[in-house]
């Protein structure tokens, strides 16, 4: 929700500043006087990038000075709204020439996130990066460590994590209203995969598109109309990260943050494997996380289902639904918490919610409106006095947990033990090949 008054913005800054006193990662040094304008550049101009920029523009200190897009045909719409912008087709040229910008948003296909964000951070630019942070564990870890080393402010684009329903759900999960959490079941109906192989042959490259720059780190391949650009890249191995990568960071986040989860101990895929070209159209993953103060046991099971897959009948019955909507179900020792994606949380059974009505009202009253985009701009304005809520110290481990599933998908029905410190699979050496990827020359991370 957008903050509509200066009072709510001050409240936000005070609240995060207070958090900084007790959170060890909120320790960026001050870098001079507070800014009055944030000079910003966008890598990407259409689709999610267009939405991101419209959201940023609600902040009075936001100043969009330059944009880059490998396909110039989509820039006109943005230029109508921001007529003063300078336009580039090569984002590398933008970063070299626009030396005075303060921040960058990376709102392009997944496969190019890491290389763009890394170059921006190396130049001292604050970075807002769309989810997932990157395609591989190596890229995500490198981005997280670089942000910390360069002392830049960061935010991942899971804007839904700032909404009141999600934050209320997190508070309920921690409150003990449904007891300690025994297991989590997360569901997404999307099917960002493809069961058909890529057709042979090539189509003419549109004159406005630089196909080589679009491919980026990926090896050369023919352009095929509609199969990659502009929208179906999420289905392709090496470009997107399937349904899990696309929606996992959104839907994992409420239980992940609520339960203070860290890195999984293991992950098992019970769905079909991807092909060399495409992600599968459905998936089922079983993660095992270390337990926390909010969980019932020393470990907690976390399940993911997409493409029409659903939890077992016992979970549906406990949640009182024929099928779980997009979102998650937390099974507690004293009740059930249903966390629909972008909608109000629900405590079950009904008598449990009735008994906890006063406490639920208190939790709701304590949550103030938060603007996910605005808090990033506020953090940049404050020169490091505050930290955005999905900075890379949070978003990095979350993203690593999510995309671990895409590695497990290549080894169906095998449990992969994971060593987060070394980013390795000690008992499955073959899986280590997928921790990173082969880069086209000049595009290495």
C-alpha positions as CSV (number, residue, x, y, z in Angstrom):
1,X,0.0,0.0,0.0
2,X,1.3,3.4,-0.9
3,X,2.1,5.8,2.0
4,X,-0.1,8.8,1.5
5,X,1.2,11.2,4.2
6,X,4.6,12.5,5.4
7,X,3.7,11.2,8.9
8,X,3.5,7.6,7.7
9,X,6.9,8.0,6.0
10,X,8.4,9.3,9.2
11,X,6.9,6.5,11.1
12,X,8.5,4.0,8.7
13,X,11.9,5.6,9.0
14,X,11.7,5.7,12.8
15,X,10.6,2.0,12.9
16,X,13.4,0.7,10.7
17,X,15.9,2.9,12.5
18,X,14.8,1.3,15.7
19,X,15.2,-2.2,14.2
20,X,18.8,-1.3,13.1
21,X,19.7,-1.0,16.8
22,X,19.2,-4.8,17.3
23,X,19.7,-6.3,13.8
24,X,23.4,-6.9,13.0
25,X,23.0,-6.6,9.2
26,X,21.5,-3.1,9.5
27,X,24.9,-1.5,9.9
28,X,25.6,0.5,6.7
29,X,27.8,3.6,7.5
30,X,26.6,7.0,6.7
31,X,27.9,8.5,3.5
32,X,27.4,12.2,3.8
33,X,24.3,14.4,4.1
34,X,20.8,13.1,3.3
35,X,19.9,13.3,-0.3
36,X,16.9,15.4,-1.6
37,X,16.5,13.5,-4.9
38,X,17.3,10.0,-5.9
39,X,18.7,9.9,-9.5
40,X,17.6,6.6,-10.9
41,X,18.1,4.4,-14.0
42,X,16.1,1.5,-15.1
43,X,17.4,-1.6,-16.9
44,X,14.2,-2.7,-18.6
45,X,11.3,-0.5,-19.7
46,X,8.2,-2.7,-20.3
47,X,6.2,-5.3,-18.5
48,X,7.3,-5.5,-14.8
49,X,9.8,-2.7,-15.4
50,X,7.0,-0.4,-16.5
51,X,5.0,-1.3,-13.4
52,X,8.1,-0.9,-11.1
53,X,8.8,2.6,-12.5
54,X,5.2,3.7,-12.0
55,X,5.4,2.6,-8.4
56,X,8.7,4.3,-7.8
57,X,7.3,7.5,-9.4
58,X,4.8,7.9,-6.5
59,X,7.7,8.9,-4.3
60,X,8.3,12.7,-4.6
61,X,12.1,12.3,-4.4
62,X,12.3,9.8,-7.3
63,X,14.0,11.1,-10.5
64,X,14.2,8.8,-13.4
65,X,17.1,10.0,-15.6
66,X,17.9,7.1,-17.9
67,X,16.7,3.7,-19.1
68,X,18.1,0.8,-21.2
69,X,16.2,-1.8,-23.1
70,X,17.6,-4.3,-25.7
71,X,14.3,-3.8,-27.6
72,X,13.7,-0.2,-28.4
73,X,10.2,-0.8,-29.7
74,X,8.9,-0.9,-26.1
75,X,10.4,2.4,-24.9
76,X,7.9,4.8,-26.4
77,X,5.2,4.1,-23.8
78,X,7.6,4.9,-21.0
79,X,8.9,8.0,-22.7
80,X,5.4,9.4,-22.8
81,X,5.3,9.3,-19.0
82,X,8.9,10.3,-18.4
83,X,9.8,12.5,-21.4
84,X,13.1,13.7,-19.9
85,X,14.7,10.3,-19.9
86,X,17.9,9.4,-21.8
87,X,17.5,6.1,-23.7
88,X,20.1,3.4,-24.3
89,X,19.9,0.0,-25.9
90,X,23.0,-1.3,-24.2
91,X,22.8,-1.2,-20.4
92,X,26.5,-1.4,-20.1
93,X,26.8,1.9,-21.9
94,X,24.3,3.4,-19.6
95,X,26.3,2.4,-16.5
96,X,29.5,3.8,-18.0
97,X,28.0,7.2,-19.0
98,X,25.5,7.9,-16.3
99,X,28.0,8.3,-13.5
100,X,25.8,10.5,-11.3
101,X,22.9,8.1,-10.8
102,X,22.3,6.9,-7.3
103,X,20.3,3.7,-7.9
104,X,19.2,1.2,-10.5
105,X,16.3,-1.2,-10.9
106,X,17.0,-4.5,-12.7
107,X,13.6,-5.5,-14.2
108,X,14.6,-7.8,-17.0
109,X,14.5,-11.6,-17.6
110,X,16.1,-13.8,-14.8
111,X,19.2,-14.8,-16.8
112,X,20.6,-11.3,-16.9
113,X,19.8,-10.2,-13.3
114,X,23.2,-11.1,-11.8
115,X,25.5,-9.6,-14.4
116,X,23.6,-6.3,-14.5
117,X,23.2,-6.1,-10.7
118,X,26.9,-7.0,-10.1
119,X,28.1,-4.3,-12.5
120,X,25.9,-1.7,-10.9
121,X,27.0,-2.6,-7.4
122,X,30.7,-2.6,-8.4
123,X,30.0,1.0,-9.4
124,X,28.5,1.8,-6.0
125,X,24.9,2.0,-7.2
126,X,22.1,0.9,-5.0
127,X,20.1,-1.9,-6.6
128,X,16.4,-2.9,-6.7
129,X,16.3,-6.3,-8.4
130,X,13.3,-8.2,-9.5
131,X,12.7,-11.7,-8.1
132,X,14.3,-14.2,-8.2
133,X,17.6,-12.5,-7.6
134,X,19.3,-14.8,-10.1
135,X,19.3,-18.1,-11.9
136,X,22.0,-20.0,-9.9
137,X,23.1,-20.5,-6.3
138,X,26.5,-19.1,-7.3
139,X,25.0,-15.9,-8.7
140,X,22.7,-15.3,-5.7
141,X,25.5,-15.9,-3.2
142,X,27.9,-13.6,-5.1
143,X,25.3,-10.8,-5.3
144,X,24.6,-11.1,-1.6
145,X,28.2,-10.9,-0.7
146,X,29.0,-8.1,-3.1
147,X,26.1,-6.0,-1.8
148,X,27.5,-6.4,1.7
149,X,31.1,-5.7,0.6
150,X,30.2,-2.6,-1.4
151,X,27.9,-1.4,1.3
152,X,25.1,-0.6,-1.2
153,X,21.4,-0.6,-0.4
154,X,19.4,-3.3,-2.0
155,X,15.8,-4.6,-2.3
156,X,14.3,-7.6,-4.1
157,X,11.1,-7.1,-6.0
158,X,8.7,-9.1,-3.9
159,X,6.5,-6.1,-3.3
160,X,3.7,-8.3,-2.0
161,X,5.9,-8.9,1.1
162,X,5.1,-5.3,2.2
163,X,1.3,-5.7,2.1
164,X,-0.7,-5.8,5.3
165,X,-2.2,-9.3,4.7
166,X,1.2,-10.9,4.3
167,X,2.7,-9.1,7.3
168,X,-0.3,-10.0,9.4
169,X,0.0,-13.6,8.4
170,X,3.7,-13.5,9.5
171,X,2.7,-12.0,12.8
172,X,0.0,-14.6,13.4
173,X,2.4,-17.4,12.7
174,X,4.9,-16.1,15.3
175,X,2.2,-15.3,17.9
176,X,1.5,-18.8,18.9
177,X,-2.2,-18.6,18.1
178,X,-2.0,-21.8,16.1
179,X,0.8,-23.2,18.3
180,X,4.2,-24.2,17.1
181,X,4.4,-24.9,13.3
182,X,4.8,-28.6,12.3
183,X,4.8,-28.3,8.5
184,X,4.2,-25.8,5.7
185,X,2.5,-26.5,2.3
186,X,2.9,-23.8,-0.4
187,X,0.9,-23.8,-3.6
188,X,1.0,-22.0,-7.0
189,X,-1.4,-22.8,-9.8
190,X,0.8,-21.3,-12.5
191,X,2.6,-23.6,-15.0
192,X,5.6,-21.8,-16.3
193,X,7.0,-24.7,-18.2
194,X,6.6,-26.3,-21.6
195,X,6.0,-29.9,-22.6
196,X,6.8,-29.2,-26.3
197,X,10.4,-29.0,-27.7
198,X,11.7,-25.8,-29.2
199,X,10.9,-25.9,-33.0
200,X,13.7,-26.1,-35.5
201,X,14.6,-23.1,-37.7
202,X,14.8,-19.4,-37.1
203,X,12.6,-16.4,-37.5
204,X,13.7,-12.9,-38.5
205,X,14.9,-10.8,-35.6
206,X,12.8,-7.7,-35.2
207,X,14.8,-4.6,-36.3
208,X,14.3,-3.0,-32.9
209,X,15.8,-5.9,-30.9
210,X,19.4,-6.7,-30.3
211,X,19.2,-10.5,-30.0
212,X,22.8,-10.9,-29.0
213,X,22.4,-8.6,-26.1
214,X,19.2,-10.2,-25.1
215,X,20.9,-13.6,-25.0
216,X,23.5,-12.1,-22.7
217,X,25.3,-14.9,-20.8
218,X,23.6,-17.7,-22.8
219,X,25.1,-19.3,-25.8
220,X,24.1,-18.2,-29.3
221,X,20.8,-19.7,-30.6
222,X,18.3,-18.8,-33.4
223,X,15.6,-16.3,-32.6
224,X,12.1,-17.9,-32.5
225,X,9.1,-15.5,-32.4
226,X,7.1,-15.8,-29.2
227,X,9.3,-18.5,-27.6
228,X,11.6,-16.2,-25.6
229,X,11.0,-12.5,-26.1
230,X,8.9,-10.8,-24.8
231,X,7.1,-13.1,-22.4
232,X,7.8,-16.8,-22.6
233,X,11.4,-16.8,-21.4
234,X,10.2,-18.0,-17.9
235,X,9.5,-21.4,-19.5
236,X,13.1,-21.8,-20.8
237,X,16.0,-23.3,-19.0
238,X,18.8,-20.8,-19.0
239,X,16.5,-17.8,-19.3
240,X,13.8,-18.1,-16.6
241,X,13.5,-20.3,-13.5
242,X,10.0,-21.9,-14.1
243,X,7.1,-21.5,-11.9
244,X,9.2,-22.1,-8.8
245,X,11.6,-19.3,-9.5
246,X,8.9,-16.9,-10.8
247,X,6.5,-17.3,-7.8
248,X,8.5,-19.1,-5.2
249,X,10.1,-16.0,-3.7
250,X,6.6,-14.4,-3.4
251,X,4.9,-17.4,-1.8
252,X,7.8,-18.8,0.3
253,X,8.4,-15.4,1.9
254,X,5.6,-15.2,4.5
255,X,6.3,-18.6,6.2
256,X,10.1,-18.2,5.6
257,X,10.2,-14.9,7.4
258,X,7.6,-15.8,9.9
259,X,9.4,-18.9,11.1
260,X,12.9,-17.3,10.8
261,X,14.0,-20.0,8.4
262,X,17.6,-20.2,7.1
263,X,19.0,-22.6,4.5
264,X,17.4,-26.0,3.8
265,X,19.1,-29.2,5.0
266,X,17.8,-31.1,2.1
267,X,15.4,-31.0,-0.8
268,X,13.6,-33.7,-2.8
269,X,11.8,-33.4,-6.1
270,X,8.7,-35.6,-6.6
271,X,7.8,-34.2,-10.0
272,X,9.0,-34.5,-13.6
273,X,12.5,-33.4,-14.6
274,X,13.1,-30.4,-16.9
275,X,14.4,-31.0,-20.4
276,X,17.6,-29.3,-21.7
277,X,15.3,-26.5,-23.0
278,X,12.2,-26.2,-20.9
279,X,11.1,-26.4,-17.3
280,X,8.4,-28.9,-16.4
281,X,4.8,-27.7,-16.3
282,X,4.2,-29.1,-12.8
283,X,6.3,-29.7,-9.7
284,X,6.2,-31.1,-6.2
285,X,9.2,-30.4,-3.8
286,X,9.9,-31.4,-0.3
287,X,12.3,-29.2,1.7
288,X,13.6,-29.9,5.2
289,X,14.6,-26.8,7.1
290,X,16.3,-26.6,10.5
291,X,13.8,-25.9,13.2
292,X,13.5,-22.6,15.0
293,X,11.8,-21.2,18.1
294,X,8.6,-21.1,16.1
295,X,8.5,-24.7,14.9
296,X,7.4,-27.8,16.8
297,X,10.5,-29.9,16.1
298,X,14.2,-29.7,15.4
299,X,13.3,-29.7,11.7
300,X,10.3,-28.5,9.8
301,X,8.9,-29.9,6.5
302,X,8.2,-27.4,3.8
303,X,6.3,-28.5,0.6
304,X,5.9,-26.8,-2.7
305,X,3.3,-27.6,-5.4
306,X,2.7,-26.0,-8.7
307,X,1.1,-26.6,-12.1
308,X,-2.1,-28.0,-10.6
309,X,-0.4,-30.2,-7.9
310,X,-2.1,-30.0,-4.5
311,X,-1.3,-31.1,-0.9
312,X,-2.6,-34.5,0.4
313,X,-6.3,-34.8,1.4
314,X,-5.4,-34.5,5.1
315,X,-4.0,-31.0,4.6
316,X,-7.0,-29.9,2.5
317,X,-9.3,-31.2,5.2
318,X,-7.4,-29.4,7.9
319,X,-7.6,-26.1,5.9
320,X,-11.3,-26.7,5.2
321,X,-10.9,-26.3,1.4
322,X,-11.3,-28.5,-1.6
323,X,-8.0,-27.1,-2.9
324,X,-5.5,-24.7,-1.5
325,X,-5.4,-21.4,-3.4
326,X,-2.2,-19.8,-4.3
327,X,-0.4,-19.2,-1.0
328,X,0.5,-21.4,1.9
329,X,-1.0,-23.5,4.8
330,X,0.9,-23.7,8.1
331,X,-0.1,-26.7,10.2
332,X,0.4,-25.8,13.9
333,X,0.1,-27.8,17.1
334,X,-3.0,-25.8,18.1
335,X,-4.6,-25.0,14.8
336,X,-4.1,-24.1,11.1
337,X,-3.1,-20.8,9.5
338,X,-4.2,-20.3,5.8
339,X,-2.1,-17.6,4.1
340,X,-3.7,-17.0,0.6
341,X,-1.4,-15.1,-1.7
342,X,-2.2,-11.3,-1.5
343,X,-5.3,-12.0,0.6
344,X,-6.3,-12.0,4.2
345,X,-4.9,-14.7,6.5
346,X,-7.3,-17.1,8.1
347,X,-7.0,-19.0,11.4
348,X,-8.7,-22.4,11.6
349,X,-10.8,-23.9,13.0
350,X,-13.3,-21.1,13.4
351,X,-13.5,-21.5,17.2
352,X,-9.7,-21.0,17.4
353,X,-10.1,-17.7,15.6
354,X,-12.9,-16.6,17.8
355,X,-11.0,-17.4,20.9
356,X,-8.0,-15.4,19.6
357,X,-10.1,-12.4,18.3
358,X,-8.6,-9.8,20.7
359,X,-5.1,-10.9,20.0
360,X,-5.7,-10.9,16.2
361,X,-7.1,-7.4,16.5
362,X,-4.0,-6.3,18.4
363,X,-1.7,-7.8,15.8
364,X,-3.5,-6.1,13.0
365,X,-3.5,-2.7,14.7
366,X,0.3,-2.9,15.1
367,X,0.9,-3.1,11.4
368,X,1.4,0.2,9.6
369,X,1.2,0.7,5.9
370,X,4.4,0.1,4.0
371,X,5.3,1.0,0.5
372,X,7.8,-1.5,-0.8
373,X,9.2,0.8,-3.5
374,X,9.0,3.9,-1.3
375,X,11.1,2.3,1.5
376,X,13.9,1.6,-1.0
377,X,13.9,5.3,-2.1
378,X,13.7,6.3,1.6
379,X,16.7,4.2,2.4
380,X,18.7,5.7,-0.4
381,X,17.7,9.2,0.7
382,X,18.8,8.4,4.2
383,X,22.3,7.3,3.1
384,X,22.3,4.0,4.9
385,X,20.5,4.9,8.1
386,X,17.8,2.4,7.3
387,X,17.7,-0.9,5.4
388,X,14.9,-2.1,3.0
389,X,12.9,-5.1,4.2
390,X,13.9,-7.4,1.4
391,X,17.6,-6.4,1.2
392,X,19.9,-9.0,-0.2
393,X,20.8,-10.3,3.2
394,X,17.2,-11.5,3.4
395,X,16.5,-12.0,-0.2
396,X,19.7,-14.0,-0.9
397,X,19.0,-16.9,1.4
398,X,15.3,-16.9,0.5
399,X,16.2,-17.1,-3.2
400,X,18.8,-19.8,-2.7
401,X,16.2,-21.9,-0.9
402,X,13.7,-21.4,-3.7
403,X,16.1,-22.3,-6.6
404,X,17.5,-25.3,-4.8
405,X,14.3,-26.9,-6.0
406,X,15.3,-26.4,-9.6
407,X,18.5,-28.3,-9.0
408,X,16.6,-31.1,-7.2
409,X,14.2,-31.3,-10.2
410,X,17.0,-32.7,-12.3
411,X,17.2,-35.7,-9.9
412,X,13.6,-36.8,-9.3
413,X,12.9,-38.8,-6.2
414,X,16.4,-38.4,-4.8
415,X,16.9,-36.5,-1.6
416,X,19.8,-34.0,-2.0
417,X,21.5,-33.1,1.3
418,X,22.7,-29.5,1.0
419,X,25.7,-27.7,2.6
420,X,24.8,-24.0,2.5
421,X,28.2,-22.9,3.7
422,X,30.0,-24.4,0.8
423,X,27.1,-24.4,-1.7
424,X,27.6,-28.1,-2.4
425,X,25.7,-31.3,-2.3
426,X,28.1,-33.6,-0.5
427,X,26.3,-36.8,-1.2
428,X,25.4,-36.1,-4.9
429,X,28.4,-34.8,-6.7
430,X,26.5,-34.6,-10.0
431,X,24.2,-31.9,-8.6
432,X,27.2,-29.6,-8.0
433,X,27.4,-29.0,-11.7
434,X,24.2,-27.0,-11.4
435,X,25.4,-24.6,-8.7
436,X,26.7,-22.4,-11.4
437,X,26.5,-22.3,-15.2
438,X,28.6,-21.8,-18.3
439,X,28.8,-18.2,-19.4
440,X,29.1,-16.7,-22.9
441,X,32.5,-14.9,-23.1
442,X,32.3,-11.4,-21.6
443,X,29.2,-12.1,-19.5
444,X,30.7,-13.9,-16.5
445,X,29.5,-13.3,-13.0
